[in-house]
Amino acid sequence: MPPRARRFIATLGVIGFLAFWVWGAVTLHDHLPDAWWIDLIFFAVAGIGWGVPLIPLLRWAERAPDDRTKA
């Protein structure tokens, strides 16, 4: 698959994942108690945690066309 097509697919995947992540974070936050320290912890985890699941997708999108052993 050409790199441009992989990047396009990855872009769609990132947008879809982030939409789901934001929806899930907002929905989950509605069920938490009202306390500033809970908000601090929750939004720190939600704000940093979205990147970890996307690492394999971004690696796949940016790999060299002839590098088929690392996927």
Distance bins in CASP14 RR format, pairs under 12 A and 6 or more apart:
PFRMAT RR
TARGET T0000
AUTHOR 0000-0000-0000
RMODE 2
METHOD distances of the structure
MODEL  1
1 7 0 0 0 0 0 1 0 0 0 0 0
1 8 0 0 0 0 0 1 0 0 0 0 0
1 9 0 0 0 0 1 0 0 0 0 0 0
1 10 0 0 0 0 0 1 0 0 0 0 0
1 60 0 0 0 0 1 0 0 0 0 0 0
1 61 0 0 0 0 0 1 0 0 0 0 0
1 63 0 0 0 0 0 1 0 0 0 0 0
1 65 0 0 0 0 1 0 0 0 0 0 0
1 68 0 0 0 0 0 1 0 0 0 0 0
1 71 0 0 0 0 0 1 0 0 0 0 0
2 8 0 0 0 0 1 0 0 0 0 0 0
2 9 0 0 0 0 0 1 0 0 0 0 0
2 61 0 0 0 0 0 1 0 0 0 0 0
2 64 0 0 0 0 0 1 0 0 0 0 0
2 65 1 0 0 1 0 0 0 0 0 0 0
3 9 0 0 0 0 0 1 0 0 0 0 0
3 10 0 0 0 0 0 1 0 0 0 0 0
3 60 0 0 0 0 0 1 0 0 0 0 0
3 61 1 0 0 1 0 0 0 0 0 0 0
3 62 1 0 0 1 0 0 0 0 0 0 0
3 63 0 0 0 0 1 0 0 0 0 0 0
3 64 0 0 0 0 1 0 0 0 0 0 0
3 65 1 0 0 1 0 0 0 0 0 0 0
3 66 0 0 0 0 0 1 0 0 0 0 0
3 67 0 0 0 0 0 1 0 0 0 0 0
4 10 0 0 0 0 0 1 0 0 0 0 0
4 11 0 0 0 0 0 1 0 0 0 0 0
4 61 0 0 0 0 0 1 0 0 0 0 0
4 62 0 0 0 0 0 1 0 0 0 0 0
4 65 0 0 0 0 0 1 0 0 0 0 0
5 11 0 0 0 0 0 1 0 0 0 0 0
5 12 0 0 0 0 0 1 0 0 0 0 0
5 60 0 0 0 0 0 1 0 0 0 0 0
5 61 0 0 0 0 1 0 0 0 0 0 0
5 65 0 0 0 0 0 1 0 0 0 0 0
6 12 0 0 0 0 0 1 0 0 0 0 0
6 13 0 0 0 0 0 1 0 0 0 0 0
6 57 0 0 0 0 1 0 0 0 0 0 0
6 58 0 0 0 0 0 1 0 0 0 0 0
6 59 0 0 0 0 0 1 0 0 0 0 0
6 60 1 0 0 1 0 0 0 0 0 0 0
6 61 1 0 1 0 0 0 0 0 0 0 0
6 62 0 0 0 0 1 0 0 0 0 0 0
6 63 1 0 0 1 0 0 0 0 0 0 0
6 64 0 0 0 0 0 1 0 0 0 0 0
6 65 0 0 0 0 1 0 0 0 0 0 0
6 67 0 0 0 0 0 1 0 0 0 0 0
6 71 0 0 0 0 0 1 0 0 0 0 0
7 13 0 0 0 0 0 1 0 0 0 0 0
7 14 0 0 0 0 0 1 0 0 0 0 0
7 57 0 0 0 0 0 1 0 0 0 0 0
7 58 0 0 0 0 1 0 0 0 0 0 0
7 60 0 0 0 0 1 0 0 0 0 0 0
7 61 1 0 1 0 0 0 0 0 0 0 0
7 62 1 0 0 1 0 0 0 0 0 0 0
7 63 0 0 0 0 0 1 0 0 0 0 0
7 65 0 0 0 0 0 1 0 0 0 0 0
8 14 0 0 0 0 0 1 0 0 0 0 0
8 15 0 0 0 0 0 1 0 0 0 0 0
8 61 0 0 0 0 1 0 0 0 0 0 0
9 15 0 0 0 0 0 1 0 0 0 0 0
9 16 0 0 0 0 0 1 0 0 0 0 0
9 57 0 0 0 0 1 0 0 0 0 0 0
9 58 0 0 0 0 0 1 0 0 0 0 0
9 60 0 0 0 0 1 0 0 0 0 0 0
9 61 1 0 0 1 0 0 0 0 0 0 0
10 16 0 0 0 0 0 1 0 0 0 0 0
10 17 0 0 0 0 0 1 0 0 0 0 0
10 54 0 0 0 0 1 0 0 0 0 0 0
10 55 0 0 0 0 0 1 0 0 0 0 0
10 56 0 0 0 0 0 1 0 0 0 0 0
10 57 1 0 1 0 0 0 0 0 0 0 0
10 58 1 0 0 1 0 0 0 0 0 0 0
10 59 0 0 0 0 1 0 0 0 0 0 0
10 60 1 0 0 1 0 0 0 0 0 0 0
10 61 1 1 0 0 0 0 0 0 0 0 0
10 62 0 0 0 0 1 0 0 0 0 0 0
10 63 0 0 0 0 0 1 0 0 0 0 0
11 17 0 0 0 0 0 1 0 0 0 0 0
11 18 0 0 0 0 0 1 0 0 0 0 0
11 54 0 0 0 0 0 1 0 0 0 0 0
11 57 0 0 0 0 1 0 0 0 0 0 0
11 58 0 0 0 0 0 1 0 0 0 0 0
11 61 0 0 0 0 1 0 0 0 0 0 0
11 62 0 0 0 0 0 1 0 0 0 0 0
12 18 0 0 0 0 0 1 0 0 0 0 0
12 19 0 0 0 0 0 1 0 0 0 0 0
12 57 0 0 0 0 0 1 0 0 0 0 0
12 61 0 0 0 0 0 1 0 0 0 0 0
13 19 0 0 0 0 1 0 0 0 0 0 0
13 20 0 0 0 0 1 0 0 0 0 0 0
13 21 0 0 0 0 0 1 0 0 0 0 0
13 53 0 0 0 0 0 1 0 0 0 0 0
13 54 0 0 0 0 1 0 0 0 0 0 0
13 56 0 0 0 0 0 1 0 0 0 0 0
13 57 1 0 0 1 0 0 0 0 0 0 0
13 58 0 0 0 0 0 1 0 0 0 0 0
13 60 0 0 0 0 0 1 0 0 0 0 0
13 61 0 0 0 0 1 0 0 0 0 0 0
14 20 0 0 0 0 0 1 0 0 0 0 0
14 21 0 0 0 0 0 1 0 0 0 0 0
14 50 0 0 0 0 1 0 0 0 0 0 0
14 51 0 0 0 0 1 0 0 0 0 0 0
14 53 0 0 0 0 0 1 0 0 0 0 0
14 54 1 0 0 1 0 0 0 0 0 0 0
14 55 0 0 0 0 0 1 0 0 0 0 0
14 56 0 0 0 0 0 1 0 0 0 0 0
14 57 1 0 0 1 0 0 0 0 0 0 0
14 58 1 0 0 1 0 0 0 0 0 0 0
14 60 0 0 0 0 0 1 0 0 0 0 0
14 61 0 0 0 0 1 0 0 0 0 0 0
15 21 0 0 0 0 0 1 0 0 0 0 0
15 22 0 0 0 0 0 1 0 0 0 0 0
15 54 0 0 0 0 0 1 0 0 0 0 0
15 57 0 0 0 0 0 1 0 0 0 0 0
16 22 0 0 0 0 1 0 0 0 0 0 0
16 23 0 0 0 0 0 1 0 0 0 0 0
16 50 0 0 0 0 0 1 0 0 0 0 0
16 53 0 0 0 0 0 1 0 0 0 0 0
16 54 0 0 0 0 0 1 0 0 0 0 0
16 57 0 0 0 0 0 1 0 0 0 0 0
17 23 0 0 0 0 0 1 0 0 0 0 0
17 24 0 0 0 0 0 1 0 0 0 0 0
17 49 0 0 0 0 0 1 0 0 0 0 0
17 50 1 0 0 1 0 0 0 0 0 0 0
17 51 0 0 0 0 1 0 0 0 0 0 0
17 52 0 0 0 0 0 1 0 0 0 0 0
17 53 1 0 0 1 0 0 0 0 0 0 0
17 54 1 0 0 1 0 0 0 0 0 0 0
17 55 0 0 0 0 0 1 0 0 0 0 0
17 56 0 0 0 0 0 1 0 0 0 0 0
17 57 1 0 0 1 0 0 0 0 0 0 0
17 58 0 0 0 0 0 1 0 0 0 0 0
18 24 0 0 0 0 0 1 0 0 0 0 0
18 25 0 0 0 0 0 1 0 0 0 0 0
18 46 0 0 0 0 0 1 0 0 0 0 0
18 47 0 0 0 0 0 1 0 0 0 0 0
18 49 0 0 0 0 0 1 0 0 0 0 0
18 50 1 0 0 1 0 0 0 0 0 0 0
18 51 0 0 0 0 1 0 0 0 0 0 0
18 53 0 0 0 0 0 1 0 0 0 0 0
18 54 0 0 0 0 1 0 0 0 0 0 0
18 57 0 0 0 0 0 1 0 0 0 0 0
19 25 0 0 0 0 0 1 0 0 0 0 0
19 26 0 0 0 0 0 1 0 0 0 0 0
19 50 0 0 0 0 0 1 0 0 0 0 0
20 26 0 0 0 0 0 1 0 0 0 0 0
20 27 0 0 0 0 0 1 0 0 0 0 0
20 50 0 0 0 0 1 0 0 0 0 0 0
20 53 0 0 0 0 0 1 0 0 0 0 0
20 54 0 0 0 0 0 1 0 0 0 0 0
21 27 0 0 0 0 0 1 0 0 0 0 0
21 28 0 0 0 0 0 1 0 0 0 0 0
21 45 0 0 0 0 0 1 0 0 0 0 0
21 46 1 0 0 1 0 0 0 0 0 0 0
21 47 0 0 0 0 1 0 0 0 0 0 0
21 48 0 0 0 0 0 1 0 0 0 0 0
21 49 0 0 0 0 1 0 0 0 0 0 0
21 50 1 0 1 0 0 0 0 0 0 0 0
21 51 0 0 0 0 1 0 0 0 0 0 0
21 52 0 0 0 0 0 1 0 0 0 0 0
21 53 0 0 0 0 1 0 0 0 0 0 0
21 54 0 0 0 0 1 0 0 0 0 0 0
22 28 0 0 0 0 0 1 0 0 0 0 0
22 29 0 0 0 0 0 1 0 0 0 0 0
22 43 0 0 0 0 0 1 0 0 0 0 0
22 46 0 0 0 0 1 0 0 0 0 0 0
22 47 0 0 0 0 1 0 0 0 0 0 0
22 50 0 0 0 0 1 0 0 0 0 0 0
23 29 0 0 0 0 0 1 0 0 0 0 0
23 30 0 0 0 0 0 1 0 0 0 0 0
23 46 0 0 0 0 0 1 0 0 0 0 0
24 30 0 0 0 0 1 0 0 0 0 0 0
24 31 0 0 0 0 0 1 0 0 0 0 0
24 42 0 0 0 0 0 1 0 0 0 0 0
24 46 0 0 0 0 1 0 0 0 0 0 0
24 50 0 0 0 0 0 1 0 0 0 0 0
25 31 0 0 0 0 0 1 0 0 0 0 0
25 32 0 0 0 0 0 1 0 0 0 0 0
25 39 0 0 0 0 0 1 0 0 0 0 0
25 42 1 0 0 1 0 0 0 0 0 0 0
25 43 0 0 0 0 1 0 0 0 0 0 0
25 44 0 0 0 0 0 1 0 0 0 0 0
25 45 0 0 0 0 1 0 0 0 0 0 0
25 46 1 0 1 0 0 0 0 0 0 0 0
25 47 1 0 0 1 0 0 0 0 0 0 0
25 48 0 0 0 0 0 1 0 0 0 0 0
25 49 0 0 0 0 1 0 0 0 0 0 0
25 50 0 0 0 0 1 0 0 0 0 0 0
26 32 0 0 0 0 0 1 0 0 0 0 0
26 42 0 0 0 0 0 1 0 0 0 0 0
26 43 0 0 0 0 0 1 0 0 0 0 0
26 46 0 0 0 0 1 0 0 0 0 0 0
27 46 0 0 0 0 0 1 0 0 0 0 0
28 38 0 0 0 0 0 1 0 0 0 0 0
28 39 0 0 0 0 0 1 0 0 0 0 0
28 42 1 0 0 1 0 0 0 0 0 0 0
28 43 0 0 0 0 0 1 0 0 0 0 0
28 45 0 0 0 0 0 1 0 0 0 0 0
28 46 0 0 0 0 1 0 0 0 0 0 0
29 35 0 0 0 0 0 1 0 0 0 0 0
29 38 0 0 0 0 1 0 0 0 0 0 0
29 39 1 0 0 1 0 0 0 0 0 0 0
29 41 0 0 0 0 0 1 0 0 0 0 0
29 42 1 0 0 1 0 0 0 0 0 0 0
29 43 0 0 0 0 1 0 0 0 0 0 0
29 45 0 0 0 0 0 1 0 0 0 0 0
29 46 1 0 0 1 0 0 0 0 0 0 0
29 47 0 0 0 0 0 1 0 0 0 0 0
30 39 0 0 0 0 0 1 0 0 0 0 0
30 42 0 0 0 0 0 1 0 0 0 0 0
31 38 0 0 0 0 0 1 0 0 0 0 0
31 42 0 0 0 0 0 1 0 0 0 0 0
32 38 1 0 1 0 0 0 0 0 0 0 0
32 39 1 0 0 1 0 0 0 0 0 0 0
32 40 0 0 0 0 0 1 0 0 0 0 0
32 41 0 0 0 0 1 0 0 0 0 0 0
32 42 1 0 0 1 0 0 0 0 0 0 0
32 43 0 0 0 0 0 1 0 0 0 0 0
32 45 0 0 0 0 0 1 0 0 0 0 0
32 46 0 0 0 0 0 1 0 0 0 0 0
33 39 0 0 0 0 1 0 0 0 0 0 0
33 41 0 0 0 0 0 1 0 0 0 0 0
33 42 0 0 0 0 0 1 0 0 0 0 0
34 42 0 0 0 0 0 1 0 0 0 0 0
35 41 0 0 0 0 1 0 0 0 0 0 0
35 42 0 0 0 0 1 0 0 0 0 0 0
36 42 0 0 0 0 0 1 0 0 0 0 0
36 43 0 0 0 0 0 1 0 0 0 0 0
37 43 0 0 0 0 0 1 0 0 0 0 0
37 44 0 0 0 0 0 1 0 0 0 0 0
38 44 0 0 0 0 0 1 0 0 0 0 0
38 45 0 0 0 0 0 1 0 0 0 0 0
38 46 0 0 0 0 0 1 0 0 0 0 0
39 45 0 0 0 0 0 1 0 0 0 0 0
39 46 0 0 0 0 0 1 0 0 0 0 0
40 46 0 0 0 0 0 1 0 0 0 0 0
40 47 0 0 0 0 0 1 0 0 0 0 0
41 47 0 0 0 0 0 1 0 0 0 0 0
41 48 0 0 0 0 0 1 0 0 0 0 0
42 48 0 0 0 0 0 1 0 0 0 0 0
42 49 0 0 0 0 0 1 0 0 0 0 0
43 49 0 0 0 0 0 1 0 0 0 0 0
43 50 0 0 0 0 0 1 0 0 0 0 0
44 50 0 0 0 0 0 1 0 0 0 0 0
45 51 0 0 0 0 0 1 0 0 0 0 0
45 52 0 0 0 0 0 1 0 0 0 0 0
46 52 0 0 0 0 0 1 0 0 0 0 0
49 55 0 0 0 0 0 1 0 0 0 0 0
50 57 0 0 0 0 0 1 0 0 0 0 0
51 57 0 0 0 0 1 0 0 0 0 0 0
51 58 0 0 0 0 1 0 0 0 0 0 0
52 58 0 0 0 0 0 1 0 0 0 0 0
54 60 0 0 0 0 0 1 0 0 0 0 0
54 61 0 0 0 0 1 0 0 0 0 0 0
54 62 0 0 0 0 0 1 0 0 0 0 0
55 61 0 0 0 0 0 1 0 0 0 0 0
55 62 0 0 0 0 0 1 0 0 0 0 0
56 62 0 0 0 0 0 1 0 0 0 0 0
56 63 0 0 0 0 0 1 0 0 0 0 0
56 70 0 0 0 0 0 1 0 0 0 0 0
56 71 0 0 0 0 1 0 0 0 0 0 0
57 63 0 0 0 0 0 1 0 0 0 0 0
57 71 0 0 0 0 0 1 0 0 0 0 0
59 67 0 0 0 0 0 1 0 0 0 0 0
59 70 1 0 0 1 0 0 0 0 0 0 0
59 71 0 0 0 0 1 0 0 0 0 0 0
60 67 0 0 0 0 0 1 0 0 0 0 0
60 68 0 0 0 0 0 1 0 0 0 0 0
60 70 0 0 0 0 1 0 0 0 0 0 0
60 71 1 0 1 0 0 0 0 0 0 0 0
61 71 0 0 0 0 0 1 0 0 0 0 0
62 70 0 0 0 0 0 1 0 0 0 0 0
62 71 0 0 0 0 0 1 0 0 0 0 0
63 69 0 0 0 0 1 0 0 0 0 0 0
63 70 1 0 0 1 0 0 0 0 0 0 0
63 71 1 0 0 1 0 0 0 0 0 0 0
64 70 0 0 0 0 1 0 0 0 0 0 0
64 71 0 0 0 0 0 1 0 0 0 0 0
65 71 0 0 0 0 0 1 0 0 0 0 0
END
